Amino acid sequence: MEHIYPIKTKVSKEQREKMLQQKATLIWFTGLSGSGKSTLAVQLEAQLHDLGFKTYLLDGDNIRAGLNKDLSFAEDGRIENIRRIGEVSKLLLDAGVIVLSAFISPFQADRDQVKSIVGEENYIEIFVDTPIEVCEQRDVKGLYKKARAGEVKNFTGIDSPYEAPRNPDVIIPTHTLSIDESITLLLKYITPRITPS
């Protein structure tokens, strides 16, 4: 962009990672509303913290309440929402932090863009694969009921599509695995990726 000259700092991402003794990584949870993304992300962050990792959790509702409160839930607003999360994640990764992001992120192209923003080597995709029938039964926020009644528009799984990840790193079926089983599976995959060699 014209007249934009990003500065270069004297402290590199690699130096920050060395100080923190970890590999900065974005752990991206995707899945339908009610699938268990936030529940898993919160629990995983707590476990990683207990193991001595420096983390930060970005969650859909928290971001929509602040940084992205100006965006709609129409397709263009949802695309921009995910793009901004990718950019925020990139900043946190540059700080050497392990980022956990829990977003429906229904479109493959948007998840691919995030991966491109942060670098494929810094990106772990977790598909919280829970059937919509189970998510509707849970209906933690009452949103499926409102969507079925026409009170909420562009709701993923009802009147807006969800594109399942083509090749996620980990698939977590929360309708068949307990939270403890899910976290054990996640830690087994993630811990070697975020631990310096």
Secondary structure by P-SEA (a helix, b strand, c coil): cccbbbbbbcccaaaaaaaaccccccbbbbbcccccaaaaaaaaaaaaaaaccccccccaaaaaacccccccccaaaaaaaaaaaaaaaaaaaaaccbbbbbcccccaaaaaaaaaaaccccbbbbcccccaaaaaaacccaaaaaaaaccccccccccbbbbcccccccccccccccaaaaaaaaaaccccccccc
